[in-house]
Structures are given as structure tokens and as C-alpha cells.
Amino acid sequence: MNILLICAAGMTTSILVNNMRKFADPSDKISAYPLVFLSEHIQDCDVILVGPQTSHMFKVIEDEAKALGKGVAMMDPTALAKVDGAVMYQQAKDLYESLPKL
């Protein structure tokens, strides 16, 4: 599974990525980028978690992601505030498992 975290600047999410990796499968790829780099990385991901700082762009991100068959959701705000890698990884995993399988 390839997880993409989209945020405003990437400071908190870069810490979150490291915490998520502690719970991830070794084959999973987890990365975080500011919103301005979404178009450069959207093709490579399976799911996108969007940070609350970029919630004003969620519909645009969601439309682009869904057109490409990607899962997309807002990050759990409590897990983000706590930089809780376990909860955030589980959110991504649940989103991935809910995608239609081809």
C-alpha cells in the first residue's frame, strides 16, 4: 500500500510518517507532501489522507483522487494532533481495504 499524506507545509506530517512506519507493513510506502506537490505524487499512491489545514481544498483533491481510483479522506484530527501513527495508519489501511478491487 502506498499512502500519501497531504498537508500545508509538512512539518507535523513528516513526524507522523515516521510514527506510522512503526506500524506499517515493510512493503508499505508512506510519504507526506505539501498540497502544491499533489499532482507530482498522486499517480504513485493508493490512498490520500488530507490534513485539516488543507480542508478547504478537499473537494478538489477528492475529485482528482477518485477519478484515478484512489481512496481519499480527511485525516483523523485527534490522531494528527497526537501524532498517533497507529491510528493514522489504521485509517489509511481501512480506506485502502474499502477500495473496489479490480
Secondary structure, DSSP 4 states (H G I P E B T S, - for coil): -EEEEEESSSHHHHHHHHHHHTTS-TT-EEEEEEGGGHHHHGGG-SEEEE-GGGGGGHHHHHHHHHHTT-EEEE--HHHHHHT-HHHHHHHHHHHHHHSPP-
